Structures are given as structure tokens and as C-alpha cells.
């Protein structure tokens, strides 16, 4: 359809001028024409900095993708500027317990919930963090103090939240036997007891007990002994702990499937084992659960043979080394004064309760 440009004044006045043939334009056409005229009246917009009427570059190329954005987290506010913590209060300020048990300190943060609470221990005049936890919404927290596990020692601790420190907490780790006694189960004596042994299995007890090690720490050990001498064994082991007499390992002979030589080679301290005397034909006191062999390597058997073989260097009893039982040893002195017999010099490792069969 051909024609001439429409006067803007005619459109704005709502007039419907005739087309080239004298006919009036429909109303919708008037609206479209009005928009075109209005757009023609707008200034052209060019690139940044271009003045009015600057040409606009038109291209068929696809527009380039906008540059990708990397999310940068907002910096966290400084605790000093935002913290509302006013106090950190432990429920207990002093612990004294078995060196193998880690104390759990509980408490509450006042002024804020959900904050990080750090446990710090004083080490060489500096507070060193040794664990942390996030307190609950109500400020409650619980922290396990594991540093120093197994070592007889005393440490100073504190709890810190947003720069606010608690009062000091003292933790003393005790060198104690902490015995636990129970009846034997079938699995405890699978290789070490059988029908015909001189003591019935119902008379035996499993004794779980701490002992002092060559590394200067407490360790958990296990012996099987006759029920009526449990207290005697506990007192003997506590004596080794009190005098820091080291024991290499302490496991039931069951751990070695009843093989006494294998137990000795491992320098293992053990008690019950239903067996005969070494090289003999009668029941050993071990078969009754009333004897203990302590550190076989450092205290070898030497009656016609040396058992274990690794104990040969320790036949020189004048050269006293850690773990050796000698006449001057506090452990031997205690044993002899409290109803034990020591089979020195041919069996340095062996102590037995006199008359307890």
C-alpha cells in the first residue's frame, strides 16, 4: 500500500486523514503510525561518549556473552567487633582420674549461642589449642580433653570463645591400676584350658588392668587368674605402677593360642596357662592361675636352656636395666613381703602366690 507521510499534528489531534484515494484510515492504523512518528522524533543513541545523532553500528554477529562473575564471600566480621560473649563457664574446674580416661569438660557460653569453643592447654608458657566444638544455641558445650592421654601428669587448661577465656581447668592424670574383673567366657580360654586341668574354668577370672610401659605411659593389659588371688595380683601390678616399673605388654596367653614360647618371645607378661612346668612333668603354678611371668626377655629362664633366646644379654644381672627383676627391685621386695615366691636365679620372670593352689 503506497501513500504519503502523515502529518504528526493530524494524528495527535485524532484526525483520520484520507489515504491517497480519499478514504479514511482505520483507528488501529492511526495508533501504529503515531508510534512510528514518535520513535522518529527520538535522538539516536550511540556508543558511550557519542553525541546526539551519532551513527549506530548494526552488525549481524551474535552478541558476545557477558563476562562470567566469580562469587566472593563477604568478609566475616571481626569477632572483637561483633561478639556478644560475656563469659565461658566450665561446670568443673578440676579433674583427677585414670591416665587412660580422657575427661569431658562441660559448660556454658553466656551472651551468645552457636559460637566456637576451643580447648587450650598451657604448653611451654603458651596456650595451644587441642580441640574445639560449636556450642549449642543455648550456649551449652562439651569437650573431650585428650591431650596427655596415658601419661601420668597434670595440665592446665582453659576454654575460649570469641576471645573470652574461662577460668583455668586442672587435669591430673593418675597412674592407677583401675582393675575390672569378670568371669571367663569360652573365648577367653579356648586354647589355654581343657578338661583335666587342675583348676576348673569357673574358678578363673579375667582381670583387665593398667600397667606402666617402657614408653612412660599407662597401657591397658589383661590377665587370667584364679578368683581367690585377684586382689593379690591387683596389688602387685599397682606396685609396678607406683614405682614406674615398666612392663612391655600384658596379654593373656590366649592371645598366643597358649604357646608359652611365643608369649615369651614377645616379652609378654602373662599368668594363667594350663601347662606343665618347663621341661617337667608336673603342673605349673600357671595351670592354677596363681603365677605370673613378668618381662620374659629382661628376666629369662636359664635352667639348662635360655628362654626366650632374646633374654641371653640379660643373664648379666649386675647390669641392671629397665624391666629387670632383681633382689633390690621394689617390686620383688614388695612381693616377698606379701606372700609371693620368686624363682630366682633360674627363673627370673616367675612370681607365684605361696600356698594358693
C-alpha positions in Angstrom: 0.0 0.0 0.0 1.6 3.3 -1.1 0.9 6.9 0.2 2.4 10.0 1.7 3.8 10.7 5.2 1.1 11.6 7.7 1.3 15.0 9.5 2.0 14.5 13.1 -0.5 17.2 14.0 -3.3 15.3 12.3 -2.5 12.1 14.3 -2.2 13.8 17.6 -5.5 15.6 17.0 -7.2 12.3 16.5 -8.0 13.1 12.9 -8.3 10.4 10.2 -6.9 11.9 7.1 -7.8 10.3 3.8 -5.4 8.0 2.1 -4.3 8.6 -1.5 -7.8 7.5 -2.7 -9.8 9.8 -0.4 -10.6 7.0 2.2 -10.2 7.4 5.9 -7.6 5.2 7.8 -8.8 2.8 10.4 -8.2 3.8 14.0 -5.7 0.9 14.6 -3.6 2.2 11.7 -3.5 5.6 13.3 -2.0 4.2 16.5 0.7 2.4 14.6 1.6 5.4 12.6 1.7 7.5 15.7 4.3 5.2 17.3 6.5 5.3 14.2 6.4 9.1 14.2 7.2 9.3 17.9 10.2 7.0 17.5 11.5 9.1 14.6 11.4 12.1 16.9 13.8 10.4 19.5 17.5 11.1 19.2 19.7 8.2 18.2 21.8 6.6 20.9 25.3 5.6 20.1 28.2 4.1 21.9 29.2 5.6 25.2 30.6 9.1 24.6 28.9 9.6 21.2 26.9 12.8 20.8 23.4 13.2 19.6 22.9 12.0 16.1 26.0 9.8 16.1 25.6 6.7 13.8 24.7 3.4 15.4 26.7 0.4 14.2 24.5 -2.5 13.2 26.0 -5.9 12.7 24.7 -9.4 12.0 27.3 -11.0 14.5 25.8 -12.7 17.6 26.3 -10.6 20.7 29.2 -11.7 22.9 28.3 -13.4 26.3 28.7 -11.2 29.3 31.8 -11.8 31.4 31.4 -14.5 34.0 31.3 -13.4 37.6 33.2 -15.1 40.5 31.4 -15.2 43.8 33.4 -13.6 46.5 32.2 -14.3 50.0 31.7 -11.3 52.1 34.4 -10.9 54.8 33.4 -12.2 58.2 33.1 -9.5 60.7 35.8 -9.4 63.3 34.9 -11.3 66.5 36.0 -8.4 68.6 33.6 -6.1 66.7 30.6 -8.4 66.8 31.0 -10.8 69.7 28.4 -10.7 72.4 30.1 -13.5 74.5 30.5 -12.3 78.1 31.7 -15.4 79.9 32.7 -19.0 79.3 32.0 -21.1 82.4 33.1 -24.8 82.8 31.0 -26.9 85.1 34.0 -28.5 86.8 37.4 -26.8 87.3 39.4 -29.9 88.4 39.7 -33.5 87.2 41.7 -36.3 88.8 41.3 -39.7 87.0 43.0 -42.6 85.4 45.5 -41.5 82.8 43.8 -43.7 80.2 40.5 -41.9 80.7 40.0 -38.5 78.9 38.0 -36.0 81.0 35.0 -34.4 79.3 34.5 -30.8 80.4 31.0 -29.3 80.0 29.9 -25.8 80.5 28.1 -22.8 79.0 28.8 -19.7 77.0 27.0 -16.6 78.3 25.8 -14.0 75.9 25.8 -15.9 72.6 24.9 -19.4 71.3 26.3 -21.3 68.4 29.8 -20.0 68.8 33.1 -21.9 68.5 34.6 -23.0 71.9 38.3 -24.0 71.8 40.1 -26.1 74.4 43.6 -24.8 75.1 46.4 -26.3 77.2 49.3 -24.5 78.6 52.5 -25.7 76.9 55.9 -24.1 77.4 54.3 -20.8 78.6 51.9 -20.7 75.6 48.3 -21.6 75.2 48.0 -24.2 72.5 44.6 -25.3 71.0 43.9 -29.0 71.4 40.3 -29.3 70.1 37.2 -27.3 69.6 33.4 -27.6 69.4 30.5 -25.4 68.4 28.3 -24.6 71.4 24.5 -25.1 71.1 22.0 -22.4 70.6 21.7 -22.1 74.4 25.5 -21.8 74.8 26.0 -25.3 76.2 29.1 -27.2 75.2 31.0 -30.5 76.0 34.7 -31.0 75.1 36.9 -34.1 75.5 40.4 -33.2 76.7 42.5 -35.9 75.0 46.0 -34.2 75.2 48.2 -36.2 77.6 46.3 -39.4 77.2 48.0 -42.2 79.1 50.7 -40.0 80.7 50.8 -39.5 84.4 50.8 -35.7 84.5 48.9 -32.6 85.5 47.9 -30.0 82.9 46.4 -26.5 83.0 43.5 -25.9 80.5 41.1 -23.1 79.6 38.1 -22.8 77.3 38.0 -19.8 74.8 35.0 -18.4 72.8 35.4 -15.3 70.7 38.4 -14.2 72.6 36.8 -14.7 76.0 38.6 -17.2 78.2 37.3 -19.3 81.1 38.9 -19.9 84.4 41.6 -22.5 84.3 40.7 -26.2 84.5 43.2 -28.5 86.1 43.5 -32.1 84.8 45.6 -34.6 86.8 46.1 -38.0 85.1 46.6 -40.7 87.7 48.9 -43.7 87.4 46.4 -46.3 88.8 45.6 -49.9 88.1 41.8 -49.5 87.7 41.1 -53.2 87.7 38.0 -54.7 86.2 37.2 -58.3 87.0 34.7 -60.6 85.3 34.1 -64.4 84.9 35.8 -66.0 81.9 34.0 -66.8 78.7 34.7 -69.7 76.4 36.6 -67.4 74.0 38.9 -66.3 76.9 40.3 -69.9 77.4 39.8 -71.6 74.1 43.5 -72.6 73.9 44.6 -72.3 77.5 42.1 -74.5 79.3 40.8 -78.0 78.7 39.1 -80.8 80.7 41.5 -82.3 83.2 43.2 -79.0 84.1 43.9 -78.7 87.8 41.5 -75.8 88.2 38.0 -75.6 86.8 37.3 -72.7 84.4 34.5 -71.4 86.8 37.3 -70.6 89.3 39.1 -68.3 86.8 38.6 -64.6 86.3 39.6 -62.1 83.6 41.5 -59.2 85.1 41.7 -56.1 82.9 44.2 -53.8 84.4 46.5 -50.9 83.6 50.3 -51.2 83.6 53.2 -48.8 83.2 55.1 -49.2 79.9 58.6 -48.7 78.6 57.4 -45.6 76.9 56.5 -43.9 80.1 52.7 -44.2 79.5 49.9 -46.3 81.1 48.5 -49.1 78.9 45.6 -51.4 79.4 46.5 -55.1 79.9 44.7 -58.4 80.6 45.5 -61.4 82.8 43.6 -64.5 83.6 44.0 -65.6 87.2 42.3 -67.7 89.8 39.4 -65.9 91.6 40.8 -66.1 95.1 44.1 -64.3 94.2 42.7 -61.5 92.2 43.4 -58.9 94.9 47.0 -60.2 95.2 47.6 -59.6 91.5 46.0 -56.2 91.6 48.2 -55.1 94.5 51.3 -56.4 92.7 50.5 -54.6 89.5 49.7 -51.4 91.4 53.2 -51.7 92.9 54.8 -51.9 89.5 52.9 -48.7 88.6 53.8 -46.9 91.8 57.4 -47.5 91.2 57.3 -46.9 87.4 58.5 -50.4 86.8 57.9 -50.9 83.0 56.1 -53.9 81.6 56.4 -54.5 77.8 53.0 -56.0 77.2 50.4 -57.7 79.3 48.1 -60.1 77.4 46.6 -63.4 78.3 48.4 -66.5 77.0 45.2 -67.0 75.0 46.5 -64.2 72.6 49.3 -66.6 71.7 47.0 -69.6 71.4 48.5 -71.0 74.6 52.0 -71.1 73.2 54.2 -70.1 76.1 57.4 -69.8 74.0 55.6 -67.4 71.6 54.4 -65.3 74.6 58.0 -65.2 75.9 59.5 -64.2 72.6 57.1 -61.3 72.5 58.3 -60.2 76.0 54.7 -60.6 77.2 53.7 -60.7 80.8 51.0 -63.4 81.4 49.5 -65.5 84.1 47.1 -68.5 83.6 48.0 -71.2 81.1 47.1 -74.8 81.7 50.6 -76.3 81.2 53.3 -78.3 82.8 56.5 -76.8 84.3 59.1 -76.0 81.7 60.9 -79.3 81.0 59.0 -81.0 83.8 56.1 -83.5 84.3 54.0 -81.7 87.0 51.5 -78.9 86.7 53.0 -75.4 86.7 51.6 -72.9 89.1 50.4 -71.1 85.9 48.0 -74.0 85.4 46.3 -73.0 88.7 46.2 -69.3 87.8 48.4 -68.2 90.8 51.6 -67.3 89.0 52.8 -64.5 86.7 55.8 -64.2 84.3 57.0 -60.6 84.1 59.0 -59.4 81.1 60.5 -62.7 80.0 63.2 -61.1 77.8 64.5 -58.9 80.6 64.0 -61.8 83.1 64.9 -65.0 81.3 64.6 -68.7 82.3 68.1 -70.2 82.4 67.9 -73.7 83.8 69.7 -75.8 81.2 68.3 -73.6 78.4 67.7 -69.9 77.9 64.1 -68.9 77.3 63.4 -66.8 75.5 66.6 -66.7 73.4 66.5 -62.9 73.3 67.0 -62.9 77.1 70.6 -64.0 76.9 72.1 -60.5 77.2 70.1 -60.1 80.4 71.8 -63.0 82.2 74.3 -60.5 83.4 72.2 -59.4 86.4 74.8 -56.9 87.6 74.0 -54.7 84.7 70.5 -53.6 85.8 68.3 -52.3 83.1 64.6 -51.2 83.0 62.2 -54.0 83.4 64.6 -56.3 85.2 63.5 -58.0 88.5 66.4 -58.0 91.0 66.7 -58.6 94.7 66.8 -54.8 95.1 63.8 -54.2 92.9 60.9 -52.5 94.8 58.6 -55.0 93.0 60.5 -58.0 94.3 60.8 -56.6 97.8 57.0 -56.0 97.9 56.3 -59.5 96.5 58.5 -61.3 99.0 57.0 -59.3 101.9 53.4 -60.1 100.8 53.2 -63.9 100.3 54.8 -64.3 96.9 57.7 -66.5 95.9 60.3 -65.5 93.3 62.0 -68.4 91.4 65.4 -66.6 91.1 68.0 -67.3 89.9 66.9 -70.0 87.4 63.6 -68.3 86.5 63.8 -64.6 87.0 60.5 -63.8 85.4 58.4 -66.1 87.7 56.4 -64.9 90.7 53.8 -67.1 92.4 51.4 -66.7 95.3 52.6 -69.1 98.0 50.2 -71.8 99.0 47.4 -70.6 96.7 46.9 -73.7 94.6 
